[in-house]
């Protein structure tokens, strides 16, 4: 990669149960100093007065450290949903997330209108297996209402010893009444890249989240797919980023770079010099120009949107699915002297064409809603074919029907994942056009 990171730039959203954003590279030791403004003396007097009143008049005794920590959290909460104060324990948990293994439920969450909203469940985790879905709004954790709690307080309630149960009460769009879902906490092991052949020579890669080694794992996965197909290159590839909440910025750049040969991948702009960076693609397309389709939905956020936006702007891939989440900001982890850290929004990122995704998202080239299809019951009558006619000529070159198993597999795929089924059909069409 031609660009290097001096900051730990994070583009994931919310907080995963047990661990959150992953860390890309070393945290910068120094920041460019912006010329300080005069201290707001009147506001500081007000703060001091409020502090004193709480200490003297609040119904219960309060600790100075607790009040000041809450004041810090309040400052950050007032900025944007992704800036937060991480105490020493939370900072350690965030660092553990880089390894892809942590304890919890396995959901990415954020705060919305005083409630906890599920951005997306992580693949193969207790939350996903229990039926938690992107867009769910959590209103109660066991017997505790969420309203009035901070995101960090809610997250702490959801954390716990692996093997213990927790009951989430959620509101889901389209349901008349709240749902109660019981989840058993577990150690979460996240494999960020999964792969398989959908059809001979047509590959499928799913990225569940962007970890520090996701780019390397993607290259390995595609190499394995080529070996399984028995040829030098695939006829086409589907990259599935649905319900991928994001992760490390340089991992998103690496994944985009795998399919691009030149030009910008993404650039960031902020107030300080270190937050203004450009990331460019290097030569060599890992699938050598073969057709590429990217699947996205409302749970695709941040790093997922960087990849989709870069490939869309360069016309390297067709984006299919539904509009993405719309998180276009970059967070930097700033360690503090007390062992804690600030997760502070320091920049916005832009696609190669200069688009800001913040609160807008990526609009697919081909909108495709999530639907379930059912087979029409047979009427008992079938159309007459040439082979049914008495005395028809035989086809001497006929080798029988070899498509039965393949047809059954396609029908099964259509039943299980209609979006993926449609993406595969389009991929085959693109390959035919490219071949001709």
N, C-alpha and C positions, 0 to 999 in steps of 0.2 A: 504494500500500500504506500502511496506516495506521500500521504499526510500522516503526521504523528500527533498524538494527543499529549498535551502537557497537563491537562486537567482530567479529573475523573468526571466525564460527562455522562450523565444518566438520562435516559429517555423512557423510562418505564413509569407506570402510573400507580397511584394508590399504595397499598401495603399488602403484601402476600401474608397469609397467616403463618407466622414463624420467621419469615424473611421477606425482604422486599426487593429493592433494586439491586442489580448486580454491579460490581465495581469493575471498570474497564482497565485502567492502568493506574500509575502512581498519582496520588493526590498532589496537586501543586503545592510547593512550599511557600510561595509568596504570591500575592495578588498585586496587580497594578494599583497604586494608591490614587484614588480619586480625591481631588481637592476637597477638604472637609468644609462643611458649612458651619456657621456659628451654632453653638449649642442652643436649643430651644428652651431658654431658661424658664419661661412662663409655664410651658407644658411639664418641665421637670419638677417645678414647684407643685403643680397639681398632682403629679405622680407621687411625690413625697408625701403630700397631704393625704391622699387616698391610702397609701401604705400605712401611715400612722393611724388613721381612723380604723382600719381593719385590725391592726395590732391591739388597739385599745378597746374597741367597741364590739368586735365580732363575738358571737355567742359562745364560741369555743376558742381556746388558745391556738395560735397559728405559728408555724415555724418560718423564720425569715427565708431560709433556702427554698421552702415549698412555695412561698408567695412569689419570690423572684423567678423561680423556674416557670411558674404559671404565667407570669408576666411576659417572659421570653416566648413561651408557646403562643400566647395571645398575639404578640407582635407578628409572628410568622403566619398564624392562622388568618390574620387580616390581609395578607398579601395575595395569595392564590392557593388553590387546593393542594398544590404539590410541594410547597415550601413548608418545612417542619423542623422542629428541634428534636434531635435524637439524643436521649441520655446515653450513658456509657453502655448499658445493656442493649438498648435498641441498635446502637452503632455496631456492636459486636455481631448482633444477629444479621444486620445488613451485610456485613462482610462475609458471614458464613454462606449467604445466598449465592456467592460466586461459584461455589463448588457444586451447586445444583442439588444439595441435600440439606433438608431442614425439617423441623417438626411443625405440625399444624394441620390445617384443613385443606390447603391447596387452592385458595381463591385469591384473586386480585380485586381489591376493593377501593372505593373512594367515598367521599362524603357528598351528599346531595340533599338540600333542604332539611338538614338536621338528621337525616337517616343515612345508614350505610348502604351504598349501592354496589352490587357485584359488577365489576368490569368484565371478568371472565373467570370461569373455573379452569384450573390447569389440568391437562390430560392425565388420566390414570391416577387421580388423587381421590381421597375420600369424598370431597365436595362434589366432584363430577359424578362419581358412582352413586352418590345419594340423590342426584337429580338437580343440584343447584345449577342455575342457568344465567348467562349474561343478561344484565338488565334487571335481575331480581333486586328488590329493595328489602333489606333486613330491618324489621321494626322492633324485634325483641330477641334477646339472647337468653335462653332458658327463661327465668322469670323476671329478667331485668329489661325494662323498656330502653330503647336506644335514644329516644328523644332527650336531648339535654346533655348527652355524653359527647366527648370529643372522639375523633377517629382513633387516636391512640388508646383511649380508655376502652373503646369498643373492641379493638384488636386484642388488648390484654385479656378481656373477658373470653374471647374466642380461643386464646391459646390455652394449652394445658398439657397434662401428661398423656403421651401416646397410649391408646387403649381406652381412654375415657370418652364418654358420650357427651354431646352437646346438642341442644334443640334450638334451631333457628326458626323464627316465625317470619315469613316473607310475604310480600305483596308482589304478584306477578301479573303483568299486563295480560288481559284476556280472561283472568280468573275473577269470579264474583266475590270470593272471600279469601282471607289469608291462608297460606299453606304452612304446615308445620313439618320441618324436615329434621330428622335425627341423624347426626353425623358422628362417626367414631374417629377421634383424633389419631394421627399416625405420623411416622417419620416420612416426610415427602422426599422422594427421589425423582428428580426431573431429568429425563433424557431429552435434550432440546431438539434433537433431529431424529426423525423416524423415516423409513423409506420402504418402498416395495414396488414391484412391477404390477401395473394395472392390467396390461395386455403385453404380449411379447413386444419388446422394444419401446414401450411407452412407460416412462417412469413417474413415480409419485413421491414427493418429499414433503413431509410436514414438519414445520418448525413451531414448537410449542411456546418458546420464549427465547430471547436473545441473551445467551451467556457468553463468557469471555472466549470460549473455544467453538462457538457455533459455526463460524466461517470455516474453520478447519474440518469440523464434523460434516458440514455440507459437502465439501469436496470429497471426503472419504465415502460418503453415502452415494454420491453420483458415480464414483469409480466402481463401487460394488454393483450398482444397477447396470452399468455397462458390461461388467463381467458376467452378470446373470443373464443379460440379453444375448451375449455371445457375439457382439459386434463392437466396432470401435466407437460408435456414438449412438445415442438414443434417437428415436424418431421424433420425440417430443417429451416435454416434462411439465408436470403440474406442481407448482409450489403452493402449498396450503398454509396460509397465514391466518385462517379464521380463529377467532378467540385467542389470538396471541397478543398479550397485553404489553409487550415491549421488552426492554432490557438495556443492554449496553450499546452505546452509539457506535463504537468501532466494530462491533459484531454486525450491526445493520449495514455498515459500509462494506465489510468483507463479503457479506451475502450478495449485495448489489453488484459489487465488483466482479463476482464470479461469473456474471452473465454479460457484463459490459466490457468494452475494449478501450474506450477513451471517454473524456469529458467529465463534467462534474457529477458527483453522486449526491452530495448534499452540502449546504453551507450554513453556518450559524452566525448570528449577529446579536450582540449585546452591548452593554455600556462600557465594559472594560476591554482592553486590547486582547487579552487572553481568551475571551469568549467569541472572538471573531475568527472563524476558521473555515477553510475549504477542504473538502475531501474529493479526490479525483480517482477515476478508475485506471487500472493498469491493463496492458494488453492481455489477450487470451480469454476467450469465452469457454467455460468449462464444458458446454454442450455444443460448441462449434456452430452457433447460429441456428440450431434446431428450434422449432416452435416452442414457446414458453407461455404458460397460462398461470396467473396468480389468483388464488381464491381469497377473498376478504369478506368481512362482515362487520357489524357494529362492535364486536369485541376485539377487532384488530386495531391496535393503538400504538402510537409513538414510533418505536423502531420498526414495527410492521408497516407503518405508513411511510416511513423513509424509504423502505425497499419498494413498496408499491408505487410511490410517487416517482422515484428515480427511474424504474423500469418503464413506467407509463410515459414520462417525459421524453425518454430516449427511444420510445416506440419499440422497445425490445420485447415487451410482453403485452398480452391482453389481460386486463384486470376484470375479473368476473365476481359477482356476488352482490352484496349490499354496501351502502355507504359506511365508511370506517368511523371510528370514535371521534377523532379530531383533536388529538393532543400534539401540539406543535411547539412545545417548550422543552428546554434542556435544563436539567438540574445538576448542580455541582455539589459534591460532598466536601465540606470545609471543616476539618477537625479542629476541636477547641482544646485549650490547655488542660481542662478538667477531665479529659477522656471522652467527652460528648462530641457531637458534631452538628453542624447545620446542613440540612439538605435544602439548598437555596436555588430558586429559579434564576438563572443567570443569562439565558439567551433564548432566542427563538430559532428554529431551524426552517430552512427553505428548500424546496425541491429544485432540481437543476434549472427549471424554467422560471424560478423566482416565486413560486406559489407558497404562501404560508398556509399550513394545514390547521393552525390553531382555531378551534371551534368550528371548523368547516369540514375537515375530513377529506378522504379521497373518494371521488365519485367513480364507480366502476365504468369501464367501457361498455360492458354488457351487464345491465342489472339482472339479478337472478335471485328471487326470493327463496327462502327455505320452505319447501313444500314436500308433501308425501304423496306418492302416486299409488293407485290401486289398480289391479288388473280387472278389466271388464269381464264379467262372467260370459262364458261361451253360450251362444244362442242355440247350439245344437246343429247349426247349418254352416257348412264351409263352402267357399267359392270353388267352382270346378276349374281344374287346371288341365293343361295339355296331357299330363301324365295320366289323368283319369279317363281320357277318351279311349274308347274301344279301338284297337288297331293302331294306336299311335306309334310313331317311329321311335326306336330306341336311340339313346345318346351313347354311342360307342366309346366316347372319351370320358364318360361320367365315372367319377371315382367315389361316388357316394357322398353323403352329407357329413362334412367334417366340422360343421359349425355348431353342432348341438351343444357341446359343453361350453363353448364360448358364449353362445346366446344365453344360456342359463346363468352364467357368471355376470353378464351384462344386466340381465333382469334383476339379479340379486343386488348389484350395485345401485341400480335405479331405485330399488325399494329402500335400501339402507341410506343412501346419500345421493339425492337427486341432483344436487349442485355439482358434485364430483362426476356424476354420470354425464351431465351435459358438458362439463369441461373436457372430459375425455373424448366425447363425440366431436367437439370443436377442434381439439388437438389433432385428431385424425384427419379432419378436413384440411387443416392448415398444412399438415405433412404432405397430403396429396397435391395441394396447390404448389407447394415448394418443390416437390419432386418433378412436377410437370413444367 
